[in-house]
Amino acid sequence: MPRNLLATHCTTEHNSAASWLSAPSFLCWSPLLEPLCQCIFLRHEAIVISGTEMAKQIQKEIQQGVESWISLGNRRPHLSIILVGDNPASHTYVRNKIRAASTVGICSEVILKPQTVSQEELLDIVDQLNVDPRVSGILVQLPLPDHVEEQTVCNGITPEKDVDGFHIINIGRLCLDQHSLIPATASAVWEIIKRTGIETFGKNVVVAGRSKNVGMPIAMLLHTDGEHQRPGGIPKLITSDMVKEGATVIDVGINYVQDPVTGKMRLMGDVDFEAVRKKASFITPVPGGVGPMTVAMLLKNTLLAATKSVY
Amino acid sequence: MPRNLLATHCTTEHNSAASWLSAPSFLCWSPLLEPLCQCIFLRHEAIVISGTEMAKQIQKEIQQGVESWISLGNRRPHLSIILVGDNPASHTYVRNKIRAASTVGICSEVILKPQTVSQEELLDIVDQLNVDPRVSGILVQLPLPDHVEEQTVCNGITPEKDVDGFHIINIGRLCLDQHSLIPATASAVWEIIKRTGIETFGKNVVVAGRSKNVGMPIAMLLHTDGEHQRPGGIPKLITSDMVKEGATVIDVGINYVQDPVTGKMRLMGDVDFEAVRKKASFITPVPGGVGPMTVAMLLKNTLLAATKSVY
């Protein structure tokens, strides 16, 4: 993002009023330079975004949401936390969550179990909480002991009460751009970006780390930023200058174009095949590449379905 | 991938025997150079991977799978395809699928409906196929007419019969590294890469296009290549030379390190904060960045769950 755009950002009413942005202490703006070029100014440090301050603002909004929900005659929201063992970090996290819940008027309870608890017992507890109309949200504090499968326990929570957003259905909905309960850390990163006024649409974003509960959902949230399109397919979109020497190029494009010589319609991919093949190490043609393989894989899926090999 | 590695690849028994790899016509290998250095050779063109040939091989494998399934006294796999309207491309695709199914011994049927079919009727058909024990796989040929919501229809298919792999549960399972029916195009790309012997683990992969039915599942398949790890977190992993001038840096790392001066344990993120803040335009600190925001978003999820705003 060029600095001139940033300057515009920082001086908008929205951002200058935001309590979570601390302006760098030695920001220098030369009044002499300003008439010459608005975009030349010196700034040596990033604006530090205070998650603490932004969280206070969001907690205020949640508190208002809770109050108006209750004022309509509804039950107060209730968060049940299952905490296993005595990992000090986990206990600290749970304490913070309970304290914050109480600040915004959300009831909470902690169900404490020893390190030796069985997976079966955890699933039983989850089942009870699933059907308890008093309970709005269920959270299993991770990590669980090695003898318990975290994914099995997380998927035991009914998706509607899965406030950590780790259930298969919540992840699937997130990936497919449907409303879902979003994993809290990913959601935190998203709010930090959006409330600071940073545009991500069309930008390159690097997510360092590919964990399933943090990196992956962040990548998916940013992936679904803005409308996604049915793949258009553009003949020769991928030219040889875009391709690293020795790369493998798999072309999934499907385009019908008129052959300038014969006048007939001809199938083409998205890759400039003749140019790129000179640089790549492996390449798939169109037709005769991904297309027939797709049909084969559909049949394989049918066999997997028939033989009940997945479900 | 360096050329020397490629040379090794191409001469392994597995790959040299593969019928889907066509060696470039003017591959030059100088016998004089060979004793000097095995990795110096000239090659001007990529090896073309024939999806057509690879698909034939896979179809043989499927045919064997079908036969052995039936020989155990099971019903022959059956694929039901719902085709709406008269889009010529869709009709061609469906014809190809039926022909290939018959080749491998899979029964298929096409349920043809006019462009004016209602979403309700489509969902009814899907429901009947869902409970029909004769039917192993259900496929709705896309695109559907504008008055029908594709996602609603695709999610009407029971996940066990969703051979296109577009159901929320199949996508969620794919993203979380669990067995699932994988969308056929993504699966095709995966097989092409793997059967050619190309390593993707630890490599940079560019997926151009971010459609939900092709680009996203391909990215997710490659994302889950190899074991994923609980995020370790490494203090000062992200240094200022990795960060573009003016970038926004959001640090989700959590590390407890001993302060060399005070000897006390101190919380740190993964970013070299003091160095990176001089280059970035926005930055979040640790502590006081993503952490409190995560707690706030958890509470927001609890409120959303209580007010039934998602489900």
Chai-1 contact restraints between the chains, C-beta under 6 A:
chainA,res_idxA,chainB,res_idxB,connection_type,confidence,min_distance_angstrom,max_distance_angstrom,comment,restraint_id
A,M1,B,G246,contact,1.0,0.0,6.0,A-B,restraint_1
A,R3,B,G246,contact,1.0,0.0,6.0,A-B,restraint_2
A,L6,B,S281,contact,1.0,0.0,6.0,A-B,restraint_3
A,E45,B,R277,contact,1.0,0.0,6.0,A-B,restraint_4
A,E45,B,K278,contact,1.0,0.0,6.0,A-B,restraint_5
A,A46,B,R277,contact,1.0,0.0,6.0,A-B,restraint_6
A,A46,B,A280,contact,1.0,0.0,6.0,A-B,restraint_7
A,A46,B,S281,contact,1.0,0.0,6.0,A-B,restraint_8
A,A46,B,F282,contact,1.0,0.0,6.0,A-B,restraint_9
A,A46,B,I283,contact,1.0,0.0,6.0,A-B,restraint_10
A,I47,B,F282,contact,1.0,0.0,6.0,A-B,restraint_11
A,V48,B,I283,contact,1.0,0.0,6.0,A-B,restraint_12
A,V48,B,P285,contact,1.0,0.0,6.0,A-B,restraint_13
A,I49,B,F282,contact,1.0,0.0,6.0,A-B,restraint_14
A,I49,B,T284,contact,1.0,0.0,6.0,A-B,restraint_15
A,S50,B,G288,contact,1.0,0.0,6.0,A-B,restraint_16
A,G51,B,T284,contact,1.0,0.0,6.0,A-B,restraint_17
A,G51,B,G288,contact,1.0,0.0,6.0,A-B,restraint_18
A,G51,B,G289,contact,1.0,0.0,6.0,A-B,restraint_19
A,G51,B,V290,contact,1.0,0.0,6.0,A-B,restraint_20
A,G51,B,P292,contact,1.0,0.0,6.0,A-B,restraint_21
A,G51,B,M293,contact,1.0,0.0,6.0,A-B,restraint_22
A,T52,B,G288,contact,1.0,0.0,6.0,A-B,restraint_23
A,T52,B,P292,contact,1.0,0.0,6.0,A-B,restraint_24
A,A55,B,P292,contact,1.0,0.0,6.0,A-B,restraint_25
A,A55,B,M293,contact,1.0,0.0,6.0,A-B,restraint_26
A,A55,B,A296,contact,1.0,0.0,6.0,A-B,restraint_27
A,I58,B,A296,contact,1.0,0.0,6.0,A-B,restraint_28
A,Q59,B,A296,contact,1.0,0.0,6.0,A-B,restraint_29
A,I62,B,L299,contact,1.0,0.0,6.0,A-B,restraint_30
A,I62,B,K300,contact,1.0,0.0,6.0,A-B,restraint_31
A,I62,B,L303,contact,1.0,0.0,6.0,A-B,restraint_32
A,G65,B,L303,contact,1.0,0.0,6.0,A-B,restraint_33
A,W69,B,T307,contact,1.0,0.0,6.0,A-B,restraint_34
A,P77,B,T302,contact,1.0,0.0,6.0,A-B,restraint_35
A,P77,B,L303,contact,1.0,0.0,6.0,A-B,restraint_36
A,P77,B,A306,contact,1.0,0.0,6.0,A-B,restraint_37
A,L79,B,T302,contact,1.0,0.0,6.0,A-B,restraint_38
A,N96,B,V295,contact,1.0,0.0,6.0,A-B,restraint_39
A,K97,B,V295,contact,1.0,0.0,6.0,A-B,restraint_40
A,A100,B,V295,contact,1.0,0.0,6.0,A-B,restraint_41
A,A100,B,L299,contact,1.0,0.0,6.0,A-B,restraint_42
A,A101,B,L299,contact,1.0,0.0,6.0,A-B,restraint_43
A,V104,B,L299,contact,1.0,0.0,6.0,A-B,restraint_44
A,I106,B,L299,contact,1.0,0.0,6.0,A-B,restraint_45
A,I106,B,T302,contact,1.0,0.0,6.0,A-B,restraint_46
A,S136,B,T302,contact,1.0,0.0,6.0,A-B,restraint_47
A,S136,B,A305,contact,1.0,0.0,6.0,A-B,restraint_48
A,S136,B,A306,contact,1.0,0.0,6.0,A-B,restraint_49
A,G137,B,T302,contact,1.0,0.0,6.0,A-B,restraint_50
A,G137,B,A305,contact,1.0,0.0,6.0,A-B,restraint_51
A,E160,B,Y311,contact,1.0,0.0,6.0,A-B,restraint_52
A,K161,B,A305,contact,1.0,0.0,6.0,A-B,restraint_53
A,V163,B,L298,contact,1.0,0.0,6.0,A-B,restraint_54
A,V163,B,N301,contact,1.0,0.0,6.0,A-B,restraint_55
A,V163,B,T302,contact,1.0,0.0,6.0,A-B,restraint_56
A,V163,B,A305,contact,1.0,0.0,6.0,A-B,restraint_57
A,I168,B,I169,contact,1.0,0.0,6.0,A-B,restraint_58
A,I168,B,G172,contact,1.0,0.0,6.0,A-B,restraint_59
A,I168,B,R173,contact,1.0,0.0,6.0,A-B,restraint_60
A,I169,B,I168,contact,1.0,0.0,6.0,A-B,restraint_61
A,I169,B,G172,contact,1.0,0.0,6.0,A-B,restraint_62
A,I171,B,G172,contact,1.0,0.0,6.0,A-B,restraint_63
A,I171,B,C175,contact,1.0,0.0,6.0,A-B,restraint_64
A,I171,B,L176,contact,1.0,0.0,6.0,A-B,restraint_65
A,G172,B,I168,contact,1.0,0.0,6.0,A-B,restraint_66
A,G172,B,I169,contact,1.0,0.0,6.0,A-B,restraint_67
A,G172,B,I171,contact,1.0,0.0,6.0,A-B,restraint_68
A,G172,B,G172,contact,1.0,0.0,6.0,A-B,restraint_69
A,R173,B,I168,contact,1.0,0.0,6.0,A-B,restraint_70
A,C175,B,I171,contact,1.0,0.0,6.0,A-B,restraint_71
A,C175,B,C175,contact,1.0,0.0,6.0,A-B,restraint_72
A,L176,B,I171,contact,1.0,0.0,6.0,A-B,restraint_73
A,L176,B,K212,contact,1.0,0.0,6.0,A-B,restraint_74
A,H179,B,V310,contact,1.0,0.0,6.0,A-B,restraint_75
A,L181,B,N301,contact,1.0,0.0,6.0,A-B,restraint_76
A,L181,B,V310,contact,1.0,0.0,6.0,A-B,restraint_77
A,A184,B,T294,contact,1.0,0.0,6.0,A-B,restraint_78
A,A184,B,M297,contact,1.0,0.0,6.0,A-B,restraint_79
A,A184,B,L298,contact,1.0,0.0,6.0,A-B,restraint_80
A,T185,B,T294,contact,1.0,0.0,6.0,A-B,restraint_81
A,S187,B,M297,contact,1.0,0.0,6.0,A-B,restraint_82
A,A188,B,V290,contact,1.0,0.0,6.0,A-B,restraint_83
A,A188,B,M293,contact,1.0,0.0,6.0,A-B,restraint_84
A,A188,B,T294,contact,1.0,0.0,6.0,A-B,restraint_85
A,A188,B,M297,contact,1.0,0.0,6.0,A-B,restraint_86
A,V189,B,I250,contact,1.0,0.0,6.0,A-B,restraint_87
A,I192,B,I250,contact,1.0,0.0,6.0,A-B,restraint_88
A,I192,B,M293,contact,1.0,0.0,6.0,A-B,restraint_89
A,T196,B,F282,contact,1.0,0.0,6.0,A-B,restraint_90
A,I198,B,T248,contact,1.0,0.0,6.0,A-B,restraint_91
A,G209,B,P231,contact,1.0,0.0,6.0,A-B,restraint_92
A,R210,B,H223,contact,1.0,0.0,6.0,A-B,restraint_93
A,R210,B,H228,contact,1.0,0.0,6.0,A-B,restraint_94
A,S211,B,P231,contact,1.0,0.0,6.0,A-B,restraint_95
A,K212,B,L176,contact,1.0,0.0,6.0,A-B,restraint_96
A,K212,B,H228,contact,1.0,0.0,6.0,A-B,restraint_97
A,V214,B,P231,contact,1.0,0.0,6.0,A-B,restraint_98
A,V214,B,V252,contact,1.0,0.0,6.0,A-B,restraint_99
A,H223,B,R210,contact,1.0,0.0,6.0,A-B,restraint_100
A,H228,B,R210,contact,1.0,0.0,6.0,A-B,restraint_101
A,H228,B,K212,contact,1.0,0.0,6.0,A-B,restraint_102
A,P231,B,G209,contact,1.0,0.0,6.0,A-B,restraint_103
A,P231,B,S211,contact,1.0,0.0,6.0,A-B,restraint_104
A,P231,B,V214,contact,1.0,0.0,6.0,A-B,restraint_105
A,G246,B,M1,contact,1.0,0.0,6.0,A-B,restraint_106
A,G246,B,R3,contact,1.0,0.0,6.0,A-B,restraint_107
A,T248,B,I198,contact,1.0,0.0,6.0,A-B,restraint_108
A,I250,B,V189,contact,1.0,0.0,6.0,A-B,restraint_109
A,I250,B,I192,contact,1.0,0.0,6.0,A-B,restraint_110
A,V252,B,V214,contact,1.0,0.0,6.0,A-B,restraint_111
A,R277,B,E45,contact,1.0,0.0,6.0,A-B,restraint_112
A,R277,B,A46,contact,1.0,0.0,6.0,A-B,restraint_113
A,K278,B,E45,contact,1.0,0.0,6.0,A-B,restraint_114
A,A280,B,A46,contact,1.0,0.0,6.0,A-B,restraint_115
A,S281,B,L6,contact,1.0,0.0,6.0,A-B,restraint_116
A,S281,B,A46,contact,1.0,0.0,6.0,A-B,restraint_117
A,F282,B,A46,contact,1.0,0.0,6.0,A-B,restraint_118
A,F282,B,I47,contact,1.0,0.0,6.0,A-B,restraint_119
A,F282,B,I49,contact,1.0,0.0,6.0,A-B,restraint_120
A,F282,B,T196,contact,1.0,0.0,6.0,A-B,restraint_121
A,I283,B,A46,contact,1.0,0.0,6.0,A-B,restraint_122
A,I283,B,V48,contact,1.0,0.0,6.0,A-B,restraint_123
A,T284,B,I49,contact,1.0,0.0,6.0,A-B,restraint_124
A,T284,B,G51,contact,1.0,0.0,6.0,A-B,restraint_125
A,P285,B,V48,contact,1.0,0.0,6.0,A-B,restraint_126
A,G288,B,S50,contact,1.0,0.0,6.0,A-B,restraint_127
A,G288,B,G51,contact,1.0,0.0,6.0,A-B,restraint_128
A,G288,B,T52,contact,1.0,0.0,6.0,A-B,restraint_129
A,G289,B,G51,contact,1.0,0.0,6.0,A-B,restraint_130
A,V290,B,G51,contact,1.0,0.0,6.0,A-B,restraint_131
A,V290,B,A188,contact,1.0,0.0,6.0,A-B,restraint_132
A,P292,B,G51,contact,1.0,0.0,6.0,A-B,restraint_133
A,P292,B,T52,contact,1.0,0.0,6.0,A-B,restraint_134
A,P292,B,A55,contact,1.0,0.0,6.0,A-B,restraint_135
A,M293,B,G51,contact,1.0,0.0,6.0,A-B,restraint_136
A,M293,B,M54,contact,1.0,0.0,6.0,A-B,restraint_137
A,M293,B,A55,contact,1.0,0.0,6.0,A-B,restraint_138
A,M293,B,A188,contact,1.0,0.0,6.0,A-B,restraint_139
A,M293,B,I192,contact,1.0,0.0,6.0,A-B,restraint_140
A,T294,B,A184,contact,1.0,0.0,6.0,A-B,restraint_141
A,T294,B,T185,contact,1.0,0.0,6.0,A-B,restraint_142
A,T294,B,A188,contact,1.0,0.0,6.0,A-B,restraint_143
A,V295,B,N96,contact,1.0,0.0,6.0,A-B,restraint_144
A,V295,B,K97,contact,1.0,0.0,6.0,A-B,restraint_145
A,V295,B,A100,contact,1.0,0.0,6.0,A-B,restraint_146
A,A296,B,A55,contact,1.0,0.0,6.0,A-B,restraint_147
A,A296,B,I58,contact,1.0,0.0,6.0,A-B,restraint_148
A,A296,B,Q59,contact,1.0,0.0,6.0,A-B,restraint_149
A,M297,B,A184,contact,1.0,0.0,6.0,A-B,restraint_150
A,M297,B,S187,contact,1.0,0.0,6.0,A-B,restraint_151
A,M297,B,A188,contact,1.0,0.0,6.0,A-B,restraint_152
A,L298,B,V163,contact,1.0,0.0,6.0,A-B,restraint_153
A,L298,B,A184,contact,1.0,0.0,6.0,A-B,restraint_154
A,L299,B,I62,contact,1.0,0.0,6.0,A-B,restraint_155
A,L299,B,A100,contact,1.0,0.0,6.0,A-B,restraint_156
A,L299,B,A101,contact,1.0,0.0,6.0,A-B,restraint_157
A,L299,B,V104,contact,1.0,0.0,6.0,A-B,restraint_158
A,L299,B,I106,contact,1.0,0.0,6.0,A-B,restraint_159
A,K300,B,I62,contact,1.0,0.0,6.0,A-B,restraint_160
A,N301,B,V163,contact,1.0,0.0,6.0,A-B,restraint_161
A,N301,B,L181,contact,1.0,0.0,6.0,A-B,restraint_162
A,T302,B,P77,contact,1.0,0.0,6.0,A-B,restraint_163
A,T302,B,L79,contact,1.0,0.0,6.0,A-B,restraint_164
A,T302,B,I106,contact,1.0,0.0,6.0,A-B,restraint_165
A,T302,B,S136,contact,1.0,0.0,6.0,A-B,restraint_166
A,T302,B,G137,contact,1.0,0.0,6.0,A-B,restraint_167
A,T302,B,V163,contact,1.0,0.0,6.0,A-B,restraint_168
A,L303,B,I62,contact,1.0,0.0,6.0,A-B,restraint_169
A,L303,B,G65,contact,1.0,0.0,6.0,A-B,restraint_170
A,L303,B,P77,contact,1.0,0.0,6.0,A-B,restraint_171
A,A305,B,S136,contact,1.0,0.0,6.0,A-B,restraint_172
A,A305,B,G137,contact,1.0,0.0,6.0,A-B,restraint_173
A,A305,B,K161,contact,1.0,0.0,6.0,A-B,restraint_174
A,A305,B,V163,contact,1.0,0.0,6.0,A-B,restraint_175
A,A306,B,P77,contact,1.0,0.0,6.0,A-B,restraint_176
A,A306,B,S136,contact,1.0,0.0,6.0,A-B,restraint_177
A,T307,B,W69,contact,1.0,0.0,6.0,A-B,restraint_178
A,V310,B,H179,contact,1.0,0.0,6.0,A-B,restraint_179
A,V310,B,L181,contact,1.0,0.0,6.0,A-B,restraint_180
A,Y311,B,E160,contact,1.0,0.0,6.0,A-B,restraint_181
